[in-house]
Amino acid sequence: MEREDQLYAPVKALLQGQGYEVKGEVGAADVVACRGAEPMVIVELKLKFSLSLFHQAVARLAVTEFVYIAVPRPKGRQARRMMKDNLALCRRLGLGLITVLEDGRAEVHCDPGPYAPRKSKKKQQRLLREFQSLRGDPNAGGATRHGIVTAYRQDALACAAHLAEAGACKGAAVAKATGVARATQLMASNHYGWFERVATGIYQLTDAGRAGLVHWAGSWEEEAAACLRQSG
């Protein structure tokens, strides 16, 4: 679809099928529908999701609580994610969402209504565990260019820093020196390719591990210092 007015007929047909009288371009609203003494319905039409579309729809909530946005059904690799994210945003804002297919059918994905999110204890506990596992505050909020330092990466850096200082070591020795209880499991899993097993239970640092210490230099200095304090 190349023009917003191409969305009008499918949206009008959808509302008329539910018994509404529908008119386009009424005042500042793209579509207004009325049914008896019920509150009016407003639909804002756009060719794609945008911040300005949500701004317009939210402004219409001052007129009626029944506000929809209508866009062509997204296509392409990102369509599913786009729909999921914007549907969630519509629900959070109390808006309805309509998409128009190429064959002229209009589909309602959600109706306007108060937002009632379901809290996920699982996600909450996972986030809290990560918060508690992080040592210090290694990441500037919003910064992703260099990479995010997770609690797992902190543990890996501590192990790598110790091996860089002490050479090949038993996993138990690394765990004792660094305070990383999962040191043996972490080095055996070798998620980053930083460790190499040279004998049963004994690991050394790889070239990738040395490069990792250089790349994350600002993130492991405290870990290295802690290792030296404990080993000394």
C-alpha positions, 0 to 999 in steps of 0.5 A: 500500500502506498497511500494512507487512504487505501487503508480506509475502506478495509477499516470502514468495512470492518467497523460497519460489519460490527454495526458502526456508522463510519466517516473519514477525516472528521476533525483531526481524526482519520476515522470516526465510528459511532454506534447508538449511544455508545462511546465513539471509536477513533482509528488513526491510519498510517503506512507504518508504525512510528512514534508520531502515530502513537503520539496521535493515538494517545492524544485521541484518548482525550476524546474517547477511550476507544482508540485504534491504530491501523497499519498495513500488515508488516512484511519481511524478516523483522515483521514478527518482532515488529508486530510483537513489540508494537502490540505490546506497546499498544496494550501498554498505552491502552490502544487497539491495533488493526492491520490491513492485509494486501487482500483488503482484509482488516484484522484486529489484534487487540482492543483498547483497554486498561493495561494489566501486565502479568509479572514474571517471577522467573524473569524477576529472579533471574535479573536479581541473581545477575544483579547480585552476582555482578561485582561492582558496577562494570557497565555504564547504563545504555553503553553497548559499544564495547560490550556488556560485562556479565557476572559470568564474564567477570568470573571468566576474566578472573580465571583468565587473569589468574592463569596469565599470572600463574600459568597452567593451574588446577581448576581447584587452585584457580577457584581458591585463588579467585573466589570463583567457585565454578572456575573448573566448570567455567574453564571446561565449558570454555564458552569464550575459547579462552581456556585449554585443558592440558591435563586432567583438571589442569587448564592454561590460557589460550591466545584468545584468552590473552586477547580477551584480557587486552580487550576487556582490560578496564574490566578485569584489573580489579579481578587481577588485583583481587587474585594477587591479594588472595594468592599472596 
